[in-house]
Amino acid sequence: MVSVLKVKGISCQHCVMSVTKALSQLEGIKNVQVDLAKGEVRFDNTKEVASNRIEKAVEDAGYEVIQV
Ligand SMILES: [Cu+2]
């Protein structure tokens, strides 16, 4: 299942790396791709990881999920 999130605060390549790393560490999340211009994060959610866990990972990295 491909999921797309809108994430607030992604402003440079460093942010892209941080968010990618944070999400990639969750078991079941694969192929994380961040669109810097749109502030969109796409990934394969292979184990139907709960959205609150995904949001928490993003928030722990210092960003905010504004739309799931
Ligand atoms: Cu940045």
N, CA, C, O and the ligand as a Tripos MOL2 file, in Angstrom:
@<TRIPOS>MOLECULE
protein
  273   271    69     0     0
PROTEIN
NO_CHARGES

@<TRIPOS>ATOM
      1 N           0.8460   -1.1900    0.0000 N.3       1 MET1
      2 CA          0.0000    0.0000    0.0000 C.3       1 MET1
      3 C           0.8860    1.2470    0.0000 C.2       1 MET1
      4 O           1.7670    1.3830    0.8490 O.2       1 MET1
      5 N           0.6580    2.1420   -0.9370 N.am      2 VAL2
      6 CA          1.4390    3.3760   -0.9800 C.3       2 VAL2
      7 C           0.7220    4.4430   -0.1590 C.2       2 VAL2
      8 O          -0.4680    4.6940   -0.3480 O.2       2 VAL2
      9 N           1.4560    5.0580    0.7440 N.am      3 SER3
     10 CA          0.8920    6.1330    1.5510 C.3       3 SER3
     11 C           1.5530    7.4430    1.1790 C.2       3 SER3
     12 O           2.7260    7.4800    0.8080 O.2       3 SER3
     13 N           0.7850    8.5230    1.2810 N.am      4 VAL4
     14 CA          1.3180    9.8620    1.0380 C.3       4 VAL4
     15 C           0.9510   10.7410    2.2210 C.2       4 VAL4
     16 O          -0.2010   10.7800    2.6550 O.2       4 VAL4
     17 N           1.9450   11.4400    2.7290 N.am      5 LEU5
     18 CA          1.7100   12.3740    3.8270 C.3       5 LEU5
     19 C           2.1300   13.7580    3.3960 C.2       5 LEU5
     20 O           3.0740   13.9220    2.6230 O.2       5 LEU5
     21 N           1.4220   14.7580    3.9010 N.am      6 LYS6
     22 CA          1.8950   16.1340    3.7740 C.3       6 LYS6
     23 C           2.6100   16.4470    5.0760 C.2       6 LYS6
     24 O           2.0460   16.2970    6.1600 O.2       6 LYS6
     25 N           3.8510   16.8800    4.9600 N.am      7 VAL7
     26 CA          4.6310   17.1560    6.1570 C.3       7 VAL7
     27 C           5.1010   18.6070    6.1260 C.2       7 VAL7
     28 O           5.6420   19.0900    5.1320 O.2       7 VAL7
     29 N           4.8760   19.2840    7.2550 N.am      8 LYS8
     30 CA          5.2560   20.6830    7.3760 C.3       8 LYS8
     31 C           6.6890   20.7920    7.8770 C.2       8 LYS8
     32 O           7.0970   20.0390    8.7610 O.2       8 LYS8
     33 N           7.4470   21.7150    7.3260 N.am      9 GLY9
     34 CA          8.7730   22.0040    7.8500 C.3       9 GLY9
     35 C           9.9250   21.4220    7.0520 C.2       9 GLY9
     36 O          11.0880   21.6010    7.4140 O.2       9 GLY9
     37 N           9.6060   20.7220    5.9630 N.am     10 ILE10
     38 CA         10.6870   20.1910    5.1250 C.3      10 ILE10
     39 C          11.1670   21.3100    4.2090 C.2      10 ILE10
     40 O          10.4610   21.7150    3.2850 O.2      10 ILE10
     41 N          12.3730   21.8060    4.4730 N.am     11 SER11
     42 CA         12.8200   22.9840    3.7360 C.3      11 SER11
     43 C          14.1410   22.8120    3.0120 C.2      11 SER11
     44 O          14.5260   23.6730    2.2210 O.2      11 SER11
     45 N          14.8330   21.7320    3.2620 N.am     12 CYS12
     46 CA         16.1060   21.5450    2.5840 C.3      12 CYS12
     47 C          16.4550   20.0630    2.5170 C.2      12 CYS12
     48 O          15.7080   19.2140    3.0030 O.2      12 CYS12
     49 N          17.5850   19.7690    1.9150 N.am     13 GLN13
     50 CA         17.9780   18.3830    1.7250 C.3      13 GLN13
     51 C          18.2300   17.6700    3.0590 C.2      13 GLN13
     52 O          18.0410   16.4600    3.1830 O.2      13 GLN13
     53 N          18.6530   18.4430    4.0320 N.am     14 HIS14
     54 CA         18.8650   17.8670    5.3610 C.3      14 HIS14
     55 C          17.5450   17.3500    5.9410 C.2      14 HIS14
     56 O          17.4910   16.2610    6.5120 O.2      14 HIS14
     57 N          16.4930   18.1390    5.7870 N.am     15 CYS15
     58 CA         15.1700   17.7240    6.2670 C.3      15 CYS15
     59 C          14.7180   16.4640    5.5370 C.2      15 CYS15
     60 O          14.1540   15.5510    6.1400 O.2      15 CYS15
     61 N          14.9730   16.4280    4.2320 N.am     16 VAL16
     62 CA         14.6100   15.2570    3.4310 C.3      16 VAL16
     63 C          15.2750   14.0090    4.0080 C.2      16 VAL16
     64 O          14.6430   12.9640    4.1650 O.2      16 VAL16
     65 N          16.5650   14.1440    4.3200 N.am     17 MET17
     66 CA         17.3090   13.0180    4.8840 C.3      17 MET17
     67 C          16.7550   12.6000    6.2460 C.2      17 MET17
     68 O          16.6090   11.4130    6.5350 O.2      17 MET17
     69 N          16.4510   13.5990    7.0760 N.am     18 SER18
     70 CA         15.9530   13.3100    8.4310 C.3      18 SER18
     71 C          14.6390   12.5590    8.3960 C.2      18 SER18
     72 O          14.4550   11.5700    9.1050 O.2      18 SER18
     73 N          13.7240   13.0360    7.5630 N.am     19 VAL19
     74 CA         12.4020   12.4050    7.4780 C.3      19 VAL19
     75 C          12.5250   11.0100    6.8600 C.2      19 VAL19
     76 O          11.8880   10.0580    7.3110 O.2      19 VAL19
     77 N          13.3460   10.9120    5.8320 N.am     20 THR20
     78 CA         13.5410    9.6190    5.1770 C.3      20 THR20
     79 C          14.0840    8.5970    6.1650 C.2      20 THR20
     80 O          13.6200    7.4580    6.2260 O.2      20 THR20
     81 N          15.0750    9.0280    6.9340 N.am     21 LYS21
     82 CA         15.6930    8.1370    7.9040 C.3      21 LYS21
     83 C          14.6950    7.7310    8.9910 C.2      21 LYS21
     84 O          14.5930    6.5580    9.3500 O.2      21 LYS21
     85 N          13.9640    8.7160    9.5050 N.am     22 ALA22
     86 CA         13.0080    8.4460   10.5830 C.3      22 ALA22
     87 C          11.9670    7.4190   10.1550 C.2      22 ALA22
     88 O          11.6410    6.5020   10.9090 O.2      22 ALA22
     89 N          11.4520    7.5790    8.9450 N.am     23 LEU23
     90 CA         10.4000    6.6620    8.4870 C.3      23 LEU23
     91 C          10.9700    5.3050    8.0950 C.2      23 LEU23
     92 O          10.3450    4.2690    8.3210 O.2      23 LEU23
     93 N          12.1590    5.3220    7.5060 N.am     24 SER24
     94 CA         12.7650    4.0580    7.0680 C.3      24 SER24
     95 C          13.0610    3.1370    8.2420 C.2      24 SER24
     96 O          13.1610    1.9210    8.0780 O.2      24 SER24
     97 N          13.2000    3.7250    9.4260 N.am     25 GLN25
     98 CA         13.4930    2.9090   10.6080 C.3      25 GLN25
     99 C          12.2900    2.1310   11.1130 C.2      25 GLN25
    100 O          12.4350    1.1860   11.8890 O.2      25 GLN25
    101 N          11.1010    2.5280   10.6720 N.am     26 LEU26
    102 CA          9.9080    1.7910   11.1030 C.3      26 LEU26
    103 C           9.8190    0.4870   10.3100 C.2      26 LEU26
    104 O           9.9340    0.4860    9.0840 O.2      26 LEU26
    105 N           9.6160   -0.5940   11.0080 N.am     27 GLU27
    106 CA          9.4800   -1.8700   10.3350 C.3      27 GLU27
    107 C           8.1990   -1.8640    9.5110 C.2      27 GLU27
    108 O           7.1210   -1.5540   10.0180 O.2      27 GLU27
    109 N           8.3310   -2.2120    8.2350 N.am     28 GLY28
    110 CA          7.1530   -2.2390    7.3760 C.3      28 GLY28
    111 C           7.0490   -1.0440    6.4560 C.2      28 GLY28
    112 O           6.2080   -1.0160    5.5580 O.2      28 GLY28
    113 N           7.9150   -0.0370    6.6800 N.am     29 ILE29
    114 CA          7.9340    1.1390    5.8040 C.3      29 ILE29
    115 C           9.1240    1.0100    4.8610 C.2      29 ILE29
    116 O          10.2610    0.8160    5.2900 O.2      29 ILE29
    117 N           8.8370    1.1220    3.5670 N.am     30 LYS30
    118 CA          9.8970    0.9650    2.5750 C.3      30 LYS30
    119 C           9.7800    2.0320    1.4880 C.2      30 LYS30
    120 O           8.7360    2.6590    1.3060 O.2      30 LYS30
    121 N          10.8970    2.2150    0.7690 N.am     31 ASN31
    122 CA         10.9120    3.1120   -0.3960 C.3      31 ASN31
    123 C          10.4050    4.5160   -0.0700 C.2      31 ASN31
    124 O           9.5500    5.0570   -0.7710 O.2      31 ASN31
    125 N          10.9410    5.0920    0.9950 N.am     32 VAL32
    126 CA         10.5210    6.4410    1.3800 C.3      32 VAL32
    127 C          11.0600    7.4490    0.3760 C.2      32 VAL32
    128 O          12.2570    7.4770    0.0890 O.2      32 VAL32
    129 N          10.1670    8.2720   -0.1520 N.am     33 GLN33
    130 CA         10.5830    9.3130   -1.0970 C.3      33 GLN33
    131 C           9.9530   10.6270   -0.6720 C.2      33 GLN33
    132 O           8.7450   10.7190   -0.4530 O.2      33 GLN33
    133 N          10.7990   11.6400   -0.5610 N.am     34 VAL34
    134 CA         10.3280   12.9470   -0.1260 C.3      34 VAL34
    135 C          10.3720   13.9100   -1.2990 C.2      34 VAL34
    136 O          11.3980   14.0500   -1.9650 O.2      34 VAL34
    137 N           9.2470   14.5740   -1.5450 N.am     35 ASP35
    138 CA          9.1970   15.6380   -2.5520 C.3      35 ASP35
    139 C           9.3490   16.9610   -1.8210 C.2      35 ASP35
    140 O           8.4140   17.4620   -1.1970 O.2      35 ASP35
    141 N          10.5400   17.5050   -1.9160 N.am     36 LEU36
    142 CA         10.8800   18.7270   -1.1790 C.3      36 LEU36
    143 C           9.9730   19.8890   -1.5830 C.2      36 LEU36
    144 O           9.4900   20.6260   -0.7230 O.2      36 LEU36
    145 N           9.7410   20.0560   -2.8740 N.am     37 ALA37
    146 CA          8.9430   21.1830   -3.3610 C.3      37 ALA37
    147 C           7.5080   21.1310   -2.8490 C.2      37 ALA37
    148 O           6.9270   22.1570   -2.4950 O.2      37 ALA37
    149 N           6.9480   19.9370   -2.8140 N.am     38 LYS38
    150 CA          5.5420   19.8080   -2.4000 C.3      38 LYS38
    151 C           5.3630   19.5410   -0.9120 C.2      38 LYS38
    152 O           4.2580   19.6500   -0.3810 O.2      38 LYS38
    153 N           6.4650   19.1890   -0.2410 N.am     39 GLY39
    154 CA          6.3420   18.8200    1.1640 C.3      39 GLY39
    155 C           5.6010   17.5090    1.3270 C.2      39 GLY39
    156 O           4.9200   17.2790    2.3270 O.2      39 GLY39
    157 N           5.7450   16.6590    0.3330 N.am     40 GLU40
    158 CA          5.0490   15.3750    0.3590 C.3      40 GLU40
    159 C           6.0120   14.2270    0.5930 C.2      40 GLU40
    160 O           7.1310   14.2060    0.0790 O.2      40 GLU40
    161 N           5.5460   13.2790    1.3800 N.am     41 VAL41
    162 CA          6.3390   12.0910    1.6570 C.3      41 VAL41
    163 C           5.5430   10.8740    1.2020 C.2      41 VAL41
    164 O           4.4020   10.6750    1.6200 O.2      41 VAL41
    165 N           6.1480   10.0700    0.3520 N.am     42 ARG42
    166 CA          5.5190    8.8370   -0.1400 C.3      42 ARG42
    167 C           6.3070    7.6400    0.3150 C.2      42 ARG42
    168 O           7.5340    7.6830    0.3920 O.2      42 ARG42
    169 N           5.6140    6.5880    0.6100 N.am     43 PHE43
    170 CA          6.3190    5.3670    0.9990 C.3      43 PHE43
    171 C           5.3890    4.1800    0.8570 C.2      43 PHE43
    172 O           4.1670    4.3210    0.7920 O.2      43 PHE43
    173 N           6.0000    3.0090    0.8110 N.am     44 ASP44
    174 CA          5.2310    1.7700    0.8040 C.3      44 ASP44
    175 C           5.0410    1.3330    2.2490 C.2      44 ASP44
    176 O           6.0000    1.1860    3.0060 O.2      44 ASP44
    177 N           3.8050    1.1330    2.6040 N.am     45 ASN45
    178 CA          3.4740    0.6890    3.9520 C.3      45 ASN45
    179 C           3.1220   -0.7930    3.8460 C.2      45 ASN45
    180 O           1.9610   -1.1590    3.6580 O.2      45 ASN45
    181 N           4.1480   -1.6390    3.9690 N.am     46 THR46
    182 CA          3.9570   -3.0530    3.6430 C.3      46 THR46
    183 C           3.2650   -3.8420    4.7490 C.2      46 THR46
    184 O           2.7460   -4.9320    4.5110 O.2      46 THR46
    185 N           3.2600   -3.2890    5.9460 N.am     47 LYS47
    186 CA          2.6380   -4.0290    7.0510 C.3      47 LYS47
    187 C           1.5020   -3.2470    7.6920 C.2      47 LYS47
    188 O           1.1220   -3.5120    8.8330 O.2      47 LYS47
    189 N           0.9710   -2.2980    6.9650 N.am     48 GLU48
    190 CA         -0.1040   -1.4490    7.4890 C.3      48 GLU48
    191 C           0.2660   -0.8880    8.8550 C.2      48 GLU48
    192 O          -0.4660   -1.0320    9.8340 O.2      48 GLU48
    193 N           1.4160   -0.2510    8.8850 N.am     49 VAL49
    194 CA          1.8710    0.4070   10.1070 C.3      49 VAL49
    195 C           0.8590    1.5010   10.4610 C.2      49 VAL49
    196 O           0.4380    2.2780    9.6040 O.2      49 VAL49
    197 N           0.4830    1.5440   11.7330 N.am     50 ALA50
    198 CA         -0.5450    2.4940   12.1780 C.3      50 ALA50
    199 C          -0.1060    3.9340   11.9480 C.2      50 ALA50
    200 O           1.0590    4.2810   12.1390 O.2      50 ALA50
    201 N          -1.0580    4.7660   11.5340 N.am     51 SER51
    202 CA         -0.7210    6.1500   11.1890 C.3      51 SER51
    203 C          -0.1880    6.9170   12.3870 C.2      51 SER51
    204 O           0.6170    7.8340   12.2200 O.2      51 SER51
    205 N          -0.6240    6.5580   13.6000 N.am     52 ASN52
    206 CA         -0.0970    7.3120   14.7490 C.3      52 ASN52
    207 C           1.3840    7.0240   14.9850 C.2      52 ASN52
    208 O           2.1170    7.8840   15.4730 O.2      52 ASN52
    209 N           1.8210    5.8160   14.6370 N.am     53 ARG53
    210 CA          3.2570    5.5090   14.7570 C.3      53 ARG53
    211 C           4.0540    6.2780   13.7110 C.2      53 ARG53
    212 O           5.1530    6.7640   13.9780 O.2      53 ARG53
    213 N           3.4870    6.3790   12.5320 N.am     54 ILE54
    214 CA          4.1480    7.1170   11.4560 C.3      54 ILE54
    215 C           4.2450    8.6000   11.8170 C.2      54 ILE54
    216 O           5.2940    9.2260   11.6610 O.2      54 ILE54
    217 N           3.1260    9.1490   12.3040 N.am     55 GLU55
    218 CA          3.1310   10.5610   12.6970 C.3      55 GLU55
    219 C           4.1280   10.8230   13.8080 C.2      55 GLU55
    220 O           4.8160   11.8440   13.8070 O.2      55 GLU55
    221 N           4.2050    9.8980   14.7580 N.am     56 LYS56
    222 CA          5.1310   10.0820   15.8720 C.3      56 LYS56
    223 C           6.5830   10.0840   15.3780 C.2      56 LYS56
    224 O           7.3970   10.8850   15.8390 O.2      56 LYS56
    225 N           6.9010    9.1900   14.4450 N.am     57 ALA57
    226 CA          8.2640    9.1440   13.9090 C.3      57 ALA57
    227 C           8.6210   10.4640   13.2330 C.2      57 ALA57
    228 O           9.7320   10.9730   13.3870 O.2      57 ALA57
    229 N           7.6660   11.0120   12.4820 N.am     58 VAL58
    230 CA          7.8960   12.2930   11.8060 C.3      58 VAL58
    231 C           8.0730   13.4030   12.8430 C.2      58 VAL58
    232 O           8.9560   14.2510   12.7160 O.2      58 VAL58
    233 N           7.2280   13.3860   13.8600 N.am     59 GLU59
    234 CA          7.3010   14.4250   14.8840 C.3      59 GLU59
    235 C           8.5800   14.3160   15.7040 C.2      59 GLU59
    236 O           9.1850   15.3280   16.0560 O.2      59 GLU59
    237 N           8.9840   13.1030   16.0030 N.am     60 ASP60
    238 CA         10.2270   12.9180   16.7490 C.3      60 ASP60
    239 C          11.4300   13.4410   15.9600 C.2      60 ASP60
    240 O          12.4350   13.8530   16.5410 O.2      60 ASP60
    241 N          11.3130   13.4190   14.6430 N.am     61 ALA61
    242 CA         12.3960   13.9300   13.7940 C.3      61 ALA61
    243 C          12.3480   15.4610   13.7220 C.2      61 ALA61
    244 O          13.2790   16.0900   13.2190 O.2      61 ALA61
    245 N          11.2660   16.0540   14.2250 N.am     62 GLY62
    246 CA         11.1810   17.5070   14.2790 C.3      62 GLY62
    247 C          10.2490   18.1340   13.2540 C.2      62 GLY62
    248 O          10.3110   19.3380   13.0050 O.2      62 GLY62
    249 N           9.3910   17.3260   12.6640 N.am     63 TYR63
    250 CA          8.4740   17.8440   11.6400 C.3      63 TYR63
    251 C           7.0490   17.5080   12.0140 C.2      63 TYR63
    252 O           6.7960   16.7620   12.9600 O.2      63 TYR63
    253 N           6.1220   18.0690   11.2560 N.am     64 GLU64
    254 CA          4.7170   17.9140   11.6170 C.3      64 GLU64
    255 C           3.9190   17.3680   10.4390 C.2      64 GLU64
    256 O           3.9870   17.8950    9.3280 O.2      64 GLU64
    257 N           3.1710   16.3160   10.6940 N.am     65 VAL65
    258 CA          2.2790   15.7900    9.6560 C.3      65 VAL65
    259 C           1.0420   16.6760    9.6220 C.2      65 VAL65
    260 O           0.3440   16.8120   10.6270 O.2      65 VAL65
    261 N           0.7710   17.2750    8.4770 N.am     66 ILE66
    262 CA         -0.3950   18.1540    8.4060 C.3      66 ILE66
    263 C          -1.5590   17.5050    7.6620 C.2      66 ILE66
    264 O          -2.6940   17.9730    7.7500 O.2      66 ILE66
    265 N          -1.2780   16.4430    6.9410 N.am     67 GLN67
    266 CA         -2.3750   15.7840    6.2310 C.3      67 GLN67
    267 C          -1.9550   14.3620    5.8850 C.2      67 GLN67
    268 O          -0.8610   14.1160    5.3770 O.2      67 GLN67
    269 N          -2.8570   13.4410    6.1760 N.am     68 VAL68
    270 CA         -2.5380   12.0360    5.8970 C.3      68 VAL68
    271 C          -3.2580   11.6240    4.6240 C.2      68 VAL68
    272 O          -3.1380   10.4780    4.1910 O.2      68 VAL68
    273 CU         16.2220   21.3260    6.2720 Cu       69 CU69
@<TRIPOS>BOND
     1     1     2 1
     2     2     3 1
     3     3     4 2
     4     3     5 am
     5     5     6 1
     6     6     7 1
     7     7     8 2
     8     7     9 am
     9     9    10 1
    10    10    11 1
    11    11    12 2
    12    11    13 am
    13    13    14 1
    14    14    15 1
    15    15    16 2
    16    15    17 am
    17    17    18 1
    18    18    19 1
    19    19    20 2
    20    19    21 am
    21    21    22 1
    22    22    23 1
    23    23    24 2
    24    23    25 am
    25    25    26 1
    26    26    27 1
    27    27    28 2
    28    27    29 am
    29    29    30 1
    30    30    31 1
    31    31    32 2
    32    31    33 am
    33    33    34 1
    34    34    35 1
    35    35    36 2
    36    35    37 am
    37    37    38 1
    38    38    39 1
    39    39    40 2
    40    39    41 am
    41    41    42 1
    42    42    43 1
    43    43    44 2
    44    43    45 am
    45    45    46 1
    46    46    47 1
    47    47    48 2
    48    47    49 am
    49    49    50 1
    50    50    51 1
    51    51    52 2
    52    51    53 am
    53    53    54 1
    54    54    55 1
    55    55    56 2
    56    55    57 am
    57    57    58 1
    58    58    59 1
    59    59    60 2
    60    59    61 am
    61    61    62 1
    62    62    63 1
    63    63    64 2
    64    63    65 am
    65    65    66 1
    66    66    67 1
    67    67    68 2
    68    67    69 am
    69    69    70 1
    70    70    71 1
    71    71    72 2
    72    71    73 am
    73    73    74 1
    74    74    75 1
    75    75    76 2
    76    75    77 am
    77    77    78 1
    78    78    79 1
    79    79    80 2
    80    79    81 am
    81    81    82 1
    82    82    83 1
    83    83    84 2
    84    83    85 am
    85    85    86 1
    86    86    87 1
    87    87    88 2
    88    87    89 am
    89    89    90 1
    90    90    91 1
    91    91    92 2
    92    91    93 am
    93    93    94 1
    94    94    95 1
    95    95    96 2
    96    95    97 am
    97    97    98 1
    98    98    99 1
    99    99   100 2
   100    99   101 am
   101   101   102 1
   102   102   103 1
   103   103   104 2
   104   103   105 am
   105   105   106 1
   106   106   107 1
   107   107   108 2
   108   107   109 am
   109   109   110 1
   110   110   111 1
   111   111   112 2
   112   111   113 am
   113   113   114 1
   114   114   115 1
   115   115   116 2
   116   115   117 am
   117   117   118 1
   118   118   119 1
   119   119   120 2
   120   119   121 am
   121   121   122 1
   122   122   123 1
   123   123   124 2
   124   123   125 am
   125   125   126 1
   126   126   127 1
   127   127   128 2
   128   127   129 am
   129   129   130 1
   130   130   131 1
   131   131   132 2
   132   131   133 am
   133   133   134 1
   134   134   135 1
   135   135   136 2
   136   135   137 am
   137   137   138 1
   138   138   139 1
   139   139   140 2
   140   139   141 am
   141   141   142 1
   142   142   143 1
   143   143   144 2
   144   143   145 am
   145   145   146 1
   146   146   147 1
   147   147   148 2
   148   147   149 am
   149   149   150 1
   150   150   151 1
   151   151   152 2
   152   151   153 am
   153   153   154 1
   154   154   155 1
   155   155   156 2
   156   155   157 am
   157   157   158 1
   158   158   159 1
   159   159   160 2
   160   159   161 am
   161   161   162 1
   162   162   163 1
   163   163   164 2
   164   163   165 am
   165   165   166 1
   166   166   167 1
   167   167   168 2
   168   167   169 am
   169   169   170 1
   170   170   171 1
   171   171   172 2
   172   171   173 am
   173   173   174 1
   174   174   175 1
   175   175   176 2
   176   175   177 am
   177   177   178 1
   178   178   179 1
   179   179   180 2
   180   179   181 am
   181   181   182 1
   182   182   183 1
   183   183   184 2
   184   183   185 am
   185   185   186 1
   186   186   187 1
   187   187   188 2
   188   187   189 am
   189   189   190 1
   190   190   191 1
   191   191   192 2
   192   191   193 am
   193   193   194 1
   194   194   195 1
   195   195   196 2
   196   195   197 am
   197   197   198 1
   198   198   199 1
   199   199   200 2
   200   199   201 am
   201   201   202 1
   202   202   203 1
   203   203   204 2
   204   203   205 am
   205   205   206 1
   206   206   207 1
   207   207   208 2
   208   207   209 am
   209   209   210 1
   210   210   211 1
   211   211   212 2
   212   211   213 am
   213   213   214 1
   214   214   215 1
   215   215   216 2
   216   215   217 am
   217   217   218 1
   218   218   219 1
   219   219   220 2
   220   219   221 am
   221   221   222 1
   222   222   223 1
   223   223   224 2
   224   223   225 am
   225   225   226 1
   226   226   227 1
   227   227   228 2
   228   227   229 am
   229   229   230 1
   230   230   231 1
   231   231   232 2
   232   231   233 am
   233   233   234 1
   234   234   235 1
   235   235   236 2
   236   235   237 am
   237   237   238 1
   238   238   239 1
   239   239   240 2
   240   239   241 am
   241   241   242 1
   242   242   243 1
   243   243   244 2
   244   243   245 am
   245   245   246 1
   246   246   247 1
   247   247   248 2
   248   247   249 am
   249   249   250 1
   250   250   251 1
   251   251   252 2
   252   251   253 am
   253   253   254 1
   254   254   255 1
   255   255   256 2
   256   255   257 am
   257   257   258 1
   258   258   259 1
   259   259   260 2
   260   259   261 am
   261   261   262 1
   262   262   263 1
   263   263   264 2
   264   263   265 am
   265   265   266 1
   266   266   267 1
   267   267   268 2
   268   267   269 am
   269   269   270 1
   270   270   271 1
   271   271   272 2
@<TRIPOS>SUBSTRUCTURE
     1 MET1         2 RESIDUE 1 A MET
     2 VAL2         6 RESIDUE 1 A VAL
     3 SER3        10 RESIDUE 1 A SER
     4 VAL4        14 RESIDUE 1 A VAL
     5 LEU5        18 RESIDUE 1 A LEU
     6 LYS6        22 RESIDUE 1 A LYS
     7 VAL7        26 RESIDUE 1 A VAL
     8 LYS8        30 RESIDUE 1 A LYS
     9 GLY9        34 RESIDUE 1 A GLY
    10 ILE10       38 RESIDUE 1 A ILE
    11 SER11       42 RESIDUE 1 A SER
    12 CYS12       46 RESIDUE 1 A CYS
    13 GLN13       50 RESIDUE 1 A GLN
    14 HIS14       54 RESIDUE 1 A HIS
    15 CYS15       58 RESIDUE 1 A CYS
    16 VAL16       62 RESIDUE 1 A VAL
    17 MET17       66 RESIDUE 1 A MET
    18 SER18       70 RESIDUE 1 A SER
    19 VAL19       74 RESIDUE 1 A VAL
    20 THR20       78 RESIDUE 1 A THR
    21 LYS21       82 RESIDUE 1 A LYS
    22 ALA22       86 RESIDUE 1 A ALA
    23 LEU23       90 RESIDUE 1 A LEU
    24 SER24       94 RESIDUE 1 A SER
    25 GLN25       98 RESIDUE 1 A GLN
    26 LEU26      102 RESIDUE 1 A LEU
    27 GLU27      106 RESIDUE 1 A GLU
    28 GLY28      110 RESIDUE 1 A GLY
    29 ILE29      114 RESIDUE 1 A ILE
    30 LYS30      118 RESIDUE 1 A LYS
    31 ASN31      122 RESIDUE 1 A ASN
    32 VAL32      126 RESIDUE 1 A VAL
    33 GLN33      130 RESIDUE 1 A GLN
    34 VAL34      134 RESIDUE 1 A VAL
    35 ASP35      138 RESIDUE 1 A ASP
    36 LEU36      142 RESIDUE 1 A LEU
    37 ALA37      146 RESIDUE 1 A ALA
    38 LYS38      150 RESIDUE 1 A LYS
    39 GLY39      154 RESIDUE 1 A GLY
    40 GLU40      158 RESIDUE 1 A GLU
    41 VAL41      162 RESIDUE 1 A VAL
    42 ARG42      166 RESIDUE 1 A ARG
    43 PHE43      170 RESIDUE 1 A PHE
    44 ASP44      174 RESIDUE 1 A ASP
    45 ASN45      178 RESIDUE 1 A ASN
    46 THR46      182 RESIDUE 1 A THR
    47 LYS47      186 RESIDUE 1 A LYS
    48 GLU48      190 RESIDUE 1 A GLU
    49 VAL49      194 RESIDUE 1 A VAL
    50 ALA50      198 RESIDUE 1 A ALA
    51 SER51      202 RESIDUE 1 A SER
    52 ASN52      206 RESIDUE 1 A ASN
    53 ARG53      210 RESIDUE 1 A ARG
    54 ILE54      214 RESIDUE 1 A ILE
    55 GLU55      218 RESIDUE 1 A GLU
    56 LYS56      222 RESIDUE 1 A LYS
    57 ALA57      226 RESIDUE 1 A ALA
    58 VAL58      230 RESIDUE 1 A VAL
    59 GLU59      234 RESIDUE 1 A GLU
    60 ASP60      238 RESIDUE 1 A ASP
    61 ALA61      242 RESIDUE 1 A ALA
    62 GLY62      246 RESIDUE 1 A GLY
    63 TYR63      250 RESIDUE 1 A TYR
    64 GLU64      254 RESIDUE 1 A GLU
    65 VAL65      258 RESIDUE 1 A VAL
    66 ILE66      262 RESIDUE 1 A ILE
    67 GLN67      266 RESIDUE 1 A GLN
    68 VAL68      270 RESIDUE 1 A VAL
    69 CU69       273 GROUP 0 **** ****
